[in-house]
C-alpha cells in the first residue's frame, strides 16, 4: 500500500509589522504534531 503524504506550507507574511515570533509557523507545528499522533500512517513535511 502506498503511504499517504501531507505537505504543510506557510505563505509569506505581508503585513505592516514583522516580529520574530510572528514569523514562526506555530500553528503548522501544532497541526503536524496532531497528525503524527493521530494518523501515524501519514508522512508530514
URFENZI-V557326 format. One record per backbone hydrogen bond with DSSP energy under -1.0 kcal/mol. CO is the residue of the C=O (numbers start at 1). NH is the residue of the N-H. E is the energy in kcal/mol with one decimal. If there is no record, write none. Layout:
co={CO & CO}
nh={NH & NH}
e={E & E}
This chain:
co={4 & 6 & 19 & 24 & 25 & 26 & 27 & 28 & 29 & 30 & 31 & 32 & 33 & 34 & 35 & 39 & 43}
nh={43 & 45 & 23 & 26 & 29 & 30 & 31 & 32 & 33 & 34 & 35 & 36 & 37 & 38 & 39 & 42 & 6}
e={-2.8 & -2.3 & -1.3 & -2.1 & -1.9 & -2.3 & -2.2 & -2.6 & -2.1 & -2.1 & -2.5 & -2.4 & -1.9 & -2.8 & -2.6 & -2.1 & -2.9}
